[in-house]
Amino acid sequence: MSFAARRGTRLTAHLTVYWKDHAAFREKGWQKLDEQLIRLARAFLERQGIAFVYAYVRENVQGRGPHTHYVIQVPRDRWHKLVPALEQHLYDVFGFSPRESGRPVALKITGNAFGSRGSQNHEQNAGLARYLSKTIHPREIYLDRPMAAYLGIEPKPHAAVHTRRVSSSENIGPAARALAGWHEIRTPEQLRAFLNPSSSTIS
């Protein structure tokens, strides 16, 4: 997230896709469906003249089952036009069941709850990063206290994920960061500072 913001492509939108009830999930599997979504989203955004920049986290929780959280770049000045168009495009091409009142949605893009047109600063990115880190092991200890508490994360119950848990687009991946001379977060202290930019003390 920090590197994407530094290069001028802040990850602003939060795209969540629930795969459990998709007709092709058992046949294709999680990895192939995500690869397909990445290809389709990239093609859609590139037709709009926007580079596809993303990171994802895969989760498996009770009730919602296997799902993928993406954080992607959507320019602020094009948010209101592009977000509903991309959401509807992915909904249609994947053949999700029609949206019906009372049924959980299969795919949604969020980030506009307060009219901010997505995450526009480090504090908003950090808040989303804390949420996406909620599957941290609750019993991991650091400095005689739970690591989750040290980092300001509220852990949630989570089932096993038998595939790659996290990844990103190549344009913000390890090779791109190394080429740019990016200084990685390597210690719990550095991660704590990134996740909690507005507070120097976490209870």
N, C-alpha and C positions, 0 to 999 in steps of 0.2 A: 504493500500500500504506500509506504513512504517513497519508494523508488518510482512508482507510477506517478505520484504527485510531483516529485522533483522533475521528472521529464515532461511535465505538462499534460499528462493523461490520467488525472486523478480517477480512481475507481469510485464512481458516484452512485451507481444503481445496484440494488440487491435483488437478484433474480433467484427465485427458489423453484425447483422442479421436483414434484413428487412422482416417483416412478412406480410405486407399489402396484397401482391399479392399471398401469398401462398395458395394453394388450400384448405388446412385444417384449415385456420385461423378462418373462421366463425364457423366451427363445433367444433374444439378443444379449440380455444381461446389462448390468449397470454401465460397464465401461463403454460398450458399443453405443448405447443410447446417448451417453454424454458426448462421445466423439461426434455423433451425428448432430447433436444440438450445437456443438461448437462450430461445425462446418456451416450449418444453416444460419446461425447468428452472425458469423463472420461475413458470409456472403451478403446478408441483408444490410449490415452496417457499412460494408465497403461500397455497396451500391449508393449509399448516402454520403460517400466520401469520408467515412470515419474508420480509423484503424480499430480493429478488435483487440482490446486490452482487457485481460481478465485474470482472476484467480478463483479457485473453487475449493470447497470443503465438502466432503461426503459424510453424511450422517445416517444413522439407523436408529430410530427411536420408536417406542411403543405407540401404536395407533397410526402414526404417519408412515412408518416403515422407511425403506430406503429412499433418500432424497439428496439432492445436491444443491448447495448454496453457491451461487456465483456472485462475485462483485465485479462489475464491468464499467467501462467508461461510457458515459453518455454526456455530451457537452451540455452545459447549463442552458445555453440559449436555444437548444433544440429539444429540451427535455419533454415538453408537453406534446410535441408532435411525434417524437421517435419512440417514447416509452410505450404508449398504447399500441402503436403500430407494430413494434417488435413483439410485444406480448401476444397480440392477436395472430401475427404471422406464425410464431412458434406453436401456439395453441392449435392452429389449423393444420399446419404441415405434419404435426405429430399425431393428429387424429384423436386428441383427448376428447372425452365426453363433453357435451355442451355444458356450459355453466348453468347451474340450476340453484335456486334459492334453497338454503339448508344443506347443500352438499359442499364438502371441502373442495377448494379449488385445486386443480392439478398443477397449475403454473401461475406465478404472479411476480410482478416487479414492484418493489416498494422503495420508498425513500422520499416521498413527497407529502408525508403526513402533515407537516407544518408549513407547506409551501416553499420548502427550501430547494426544491428540484435536485434532490439527492444530496449525498455527502459532499459538502463544499469546503470543509476544513479538516485539520488534523483531529480535532476533538470528536467530530462526527465519525471519521474513519476509525478512531480508536475505540469508540463505543461499539461500532459494528464488529471490530476485531475481537473485543471481549465477548460479545455474543457468539461469534463463530468459534470461540475457544472453549465453549461450555462443556465439551466432552473430555476435558482434562481429567485425569484420574483424581478422584477426590481424596485419596489417601497418600498421594505423593507429598513428601515432606521437604521443606527447605528452611533452613535456619530455625529448626524446632517448631515449625508451624506448617499447616497445609499450604502447598504451593499455590493452589487456587486462591486462597485468601491473600497470600502475599502479592499476587498479581492483580487482585481485584476482580476475579472471575467467579461467577456463580455456577458451579458444576451441575450438570443434569444427567440422569440415568441414560445409558447408551448401550446398544447392542453392538456386537462385533461388525466390523466392516472388512470384508475379505477381498479388498481391492485397494488400489492406491487411494490414500485418504485426502491428500492435498496436492494441488499443482497450479500452474499458471501458464499464461501465454509466453512464448519464447521472447517476445519483446520486453518482458520484465523478469525473465527467468534468470537462473544463476549465471549463465554465460554473458547475458546482456549486462547484468549488474557488475560482473568482474571486469568486463571491457570498459565500463564507465568508471572504474575505480571506486565502486560503492562500498562503504563501510557497513558490513552486516551486523545485525544484532546477534551477539554471541553469548551473553550472560543473562541470568535471571534479572539482574539489576537493570540492564539496558532494556529488557523486554518490559519490565514493570514501568519504566519511565515512558516507553512508547504507548503502552496501554492506558496510562493514567496521566495524560499531559497537563491536566489542570489541578493536580493534587500531588504534593510531595510526600504525603503520609496516607497510607491505606490501612484501615483498621483490620 
